[in-house]
């Protein structure tokens, strides 16, 4: 069996995951909540919460968002109504674009 390919992440991605984890940890500790308490509320193990707070980019996105929702960490500048409005706007813009992305069929000769 071939060895699994190691995923590499951009520095920005790693920094963003680390910041998100620290924000969750900061809010959890300010509420005097243990990692085990948060894990139970999320339905995961304490180790997963520790990985999330350490900025592991392999933690599920939905789990990270749920932890933010439970801890009150705002991911976007808008409140719930503003977020809904932006979601609707994105849906309208996507409706105007083609359903599938296709590569360009013509070759552009830009060699001058």
Residue, then its C-alpha position, 0 to 999 in steps of 0.5 A: x500500500x502506498x504511503x499517504x501523501x503529506x498535506x502541506x498548508x500555506x503559512x496564512x492557513x496555519x496562522x489562521x487556524x492557530x488564531x482561531x484555536x487561540x480565540x476559542x481557548x481564550x473564550x473557554x478559559x475566560x468562562x472557566x470551562x475545561x477542555x473536557x466540558x467543551x468536548x462533551x458539548x461538542x460531542x468529541x474527545x478532549x484530544x480533539x479540542x486540544x488539537x483545535x485549540x493548538x491550531x491543527x488545520x486537520x480538525x473539521x471545519x464544521x467542528x471549529x465553527x460549532x466551537x466558535x458558536x458555542x463559545x461566542x467567537x465571532x467569525x465574521x463582522x456581521x451579526x446573524x442578520x448580516x450574515x444571512x444577508x451576505x449568504x443570500x447575496x452570494x447565492x444570487x451572484x452564484x445563480x448568475x454564473x455558469x453551473x459548472x466551471x470548464x477549462x478554456x477550450x481555446x489556446x491563447x498565444x500570448x508569446x510576443 
